[in-house]
Amino acid sequence: MIATGLLGGSFNPAHRGHRRISINAAKALGLDEIWWLVSPGNPLKDAKGMAPLDRRFASARAAARGLPIRVTAIEREFGTRYTVDMLHALRRRFLIAGSSG
């Protein structure tokens, strides 16, 4: 089983701080990979000044280059805005998909 950490955020834009906390978390927690969950929109932040999702996603991919980080915008697919809802959707997707008998 792969030990995976999750880091969600706006990534507006992604930067060295995101890289540092991901690297440190992976080391401290013995993680194999980190998923950066680029949010389509934070319901608690003003959309004014927020770059479009595709630009934030691209900045995250560039910042994650060379690290065991998978950049995803899966919340857009799930239609979630709150962490708890996204975690439930991830759990449903991967526990059901991973339970082949």
Short mmCIF file of the C-alpha atoms (twelve columns), coordinates in Angstrom:
data_MODEL
# 
_entry.id   MODEL 
# 
loop_
_atom_site.group_PDB 
_atom_site.id 
_atom_site.type_symbol 
_atom_site.label_atom_id 
_atom_site.label_alt_id 
_atom_site.label_comp_id 
_atom_site.label_asym_id 
_atom_site.label_seq_id 
_atom_site.Cartn_x 
_atom_site.Cartn_y 
_atom_site.Cartn_z 
_atom_site.pdbx_PDB_model_num 
ATOM 1   C CA . MET A 1   0.000   0.000  0.000   1 
ATOM 2   C CA . ILE A 2   1.238   3.486  -0.843  1 
ATOM 3   C CA . ALA A 3   1.282   6.025  1.993   1 
ATOM 4   C CA . THR A 4   -0.184  9.212  0.554   1 
ATOM 5   C CA . GLY A 5   -0.470  12.674 2.095   1 
ATOM 6   C CA . LEU A 6   -2.935  15.323 0.945   1 
ATOM 7   C CA . LEU A 7   -2.312  19.058 0.716   1 
ATOM 8   C CA . GLY A 8   -5.244  21.107 -0.440  1 
ATOM 9   C CA . GLY A 9   -5.256  24.768 -1.252  1 
ATOM 10  C CA . SER A 10  -5.695  27.509 -3.781  1 
ATOM 11  C CA . PHE A 11  -2.073  27.371 -4.997  1 
ATOM 12  C CA . ASN A 12  -2.451  30.985 -6.139  1 
ATOM 13  C CA . PRO A 13  0.325   30.492 -7.174  1 
ATOM 14  C CA . ALA A 14  2.144   27.389 -5.962  1 
ATOM 15  C CA . HIS A 15  5.482   28.288 -4.324  1 
ATOM 16  C CA . ARG A 16  8.511   27.016 -2.402  1 
ATOM 17  C CA . GLY A 17  6.536   26.951 0.844   1 
ATOM 18  C CA . HIS A 18  4.196   24.331 -0.625  1 
ATOM 19  C CA . ARG A 19  7.244   22.302 -1.688  1 
ATOM 20  C CA . ARG A 20  8.906   22.601 1.726   1 
ATOM 21  C CA . ILE A 21  5.906   21.527 3.767   1 
ATOM 22  C CA . SER A 22  5.299   18.627 1.385   1 
ATOM 23  C CA . ILE A 23  8.897   17.412 1.584   1 
ATOM 24  C CA . ASN A 24  8.972   17.792 5.374   1 
ATOM 25  C CA . ALA A 25  5.631   16.024 5.818   1 
ATOM 26  C CA . ALA A 26  6.739   13.150 3.579   1 
ATOM 27  C CA . LYS A 27  9.922   12.694 5.602   1 
ATOM 28  C CA . ALA A 28  8.290   13.099 9.013   1 
ATOM 29  C CA . LEU A 29  5.339   10.824 8.245   1 
ATOM 30  C CA . GLY A 30  7.073   8.283  6.015   1 
ATOM 31  C CA . LEU A 31  4.887   9.121  3.017   1 
ATOM 32  C CA . ASP A 32  5.530   7.724  -0.443  1 
ATOM 33  C CA . GLU A 33  3.772   10.587 -2.196  1 
ATOM 34  C CA . ILE A 34  1.826   13.793 -1.663  1 
ATOM 35  C CA . TRP A 35  -1.238  14.834 -3.611  1 
ATOM 36  C CA . TRP A 36  -1.684  18.549 -4.110  1 
ATOM 37  C CA . LEU A 37  -5.417  19.182 -4.372  1 
ATOM 38  C CA . VAL A 38  -5.755  22.425 -6.309  1 
ATOM 39  C CA . SER A 39  -9.115  23.835 -5.280  1 
ATOM 40  C CA . PRO A 40  -11.493 25.142 -7.941  1 
ATOM 41  C CA . GLY A 41  -12.448 27.852 -5.453  1 
ATOM 42  C CA . ASN A 42  -12.226 28.337 -1.733  1 
ATOM 43  C CA . PRO A 43  -15.675 29.236 -0.365  1 
ATOM 44  C CA . LEU A 44  -13.996 31.205 2.428   1 
ATOM 45  C CA . LYS A 45  -11.861 33.386 0.127   1 
ATOM 46  C CA . ASP A 46  -12.875 36.207 -2.151  1 
ATOM 47  C CA . ALA A 47  -12.683 35.106 -5.802  1 
ATOM 48  C CA . LYS A 48  -11.331 38.557 -6.649  1 
ATOM 49  C CA . GLY A 49  -7.638  38.211 -7.387  1 
ATOM 50  C CA . MET A 50  -7.854  34.431 -7.763  1 
ATOM 51  C CA . ALA A 51  -6.186  33.163 -10.922 1 
ATOM 52  C CA . PRO A 52  -8.180  30.741 -13.092 1 
ATOM 53  C CA . LEU A 53  -7.944  27.079 -12.097 1 
ATOM 54  C CA . ASP A 54  -5.927  26.081 -15.159 1 
ATOM 55  C CA . ARG A 55  -3.241  28.687 -14.387 1 
ATOM 56  C CA . ARG A 56  -3.043  27.666 -10.705 1 
ATOM 57  C CA . PHE A 57  -2.898  24.005 -11.720 1 
ATOM 58  C CA . ALA A 58  -0.026  24.751 -14.138 1 
ATOM 59  C CA . SER A 59  1.891   26.647 -11.443 1 
ATOM 60  C CA . ALA A 60  1.440   23.690 -9.089  1 
ATOM 61  C CA . ARG A 61  2.730   21.236 -11.692 1 
ATOM 62  C CA . ALA A 62  5.777   23.409 -12.293 1 
ATOM 63  C CA . ALA A 63  6.457   23.785 -8.556  1 
ATOM 64  C CA . ALA A 64  6.070   20.030 -7.944  1 
ATOM 65  C CA . ARG A 65  8.450   19.012 -10.732 1 
ATOM 66  C CA . GLY A 66  11.034  16.486 -9.574  1 
ATOM 67  C CA . LEU A 67  9.223   15.609 -6.355  1 
ATOM 68  C CA . PRO A 68  6.932   12.690 -5.475  1 
ATOM 69  C CA . ILE A 69  3.928   14.999 -5.780  1 
ATOM 70  C CA . ARG A 70  0.819   14.338 -7.842  1 
ATOM 71  C CA . VAL A 71  -1.028  17.524 -8.753  1 
ATOM 72  C CA . THR A 72  -4.762  17.130 -9.167  1 
ATOM 73  C CA . ALA A 73  -7.888  19.251 -9.493  1 
ATOM 74  C CA . ILE A 74  -10.135 16.338 -8.516  1 
ATOM 75  C CA . GLU A 75  -12.423 18.606 -6.495  1 
ATOM 76  C CA . ARG A 76  -13.694 20.038 -9.774  1 
ATOM 77  C CA . GLU A 77  -14.711 16.526 -10.836 1 
ATOM 78  C CA . PHE A 78  -16.292 15.781 -7.450  1 
ATOM 79  C CA . GLY A 79  -18.018 19.171 -7.280  1 
ATOM 80  C CA . THR A 80  -16.840 19.646 -3.699  1 
ATOM 81  C CA . ARG A 81  -15.791 22.855 -1.969  1 
ATOM 82  C CA . TYR A 82  -15.242 21.732 1.607   1 
ATOM 83  C CA . THR A 83  -12.482 19.406 2.792   1 
ATOM 84  C CA . VAL A 84  -14.826 17.019 4.580   1 
ATOM 85  C CA . ASP A 85  -16.889 16.504 1.416   1 
ATOM 86  C CA . MET A 86  -13.787 15.992 -0.705  1 
ATOM 87  C CA . LEU A 87  -12.387 13.434 1.771   1 
ATOM 88  C CA . HIS A 88  -15.655 11.488 1.700   1 
ATOM 89  C CA . ALA A 89  -15.614 11.514 -2.118  1 
ATOM 90  C CA . LEU A 90  -11.966 10.365 -2.236  1 
ATOM 91  C CA . ARG A 91  -12.687 7.591  0.226   1 
ATOM 92  C CA . ARG A 92  -15.683 6.383  -1.779  1 
ATOM 93  C CA . ARG A 93  -13.742 6.472  -5.048  1 
ATOM 94  C CA . PHE A 94  -10.605 4.706  -3.850  1 
ATOM 95  C CA . LEU A 95  -12.055 2.245  -1.361  1 
ATOM 96  C CA . ILE A 96  -14.702 1.089  -3.815  1 
ATOM 97  C CA . ALA A 97  -12.262 1.087  -6.748  1 
ATOM 98  C CA . GLY A 98  -9.638  -0.731 -4.679  1 
ATOM 99  C CA . SER A 99  -11.961 -3.434 -3.330  1 
ATOM 100 C CA . SER A 100 -11.950 -6.024 -6.064  1 
ATOM 101 C CA . GLY A 101 -12.546 -8.924 -3.745  1 
# 
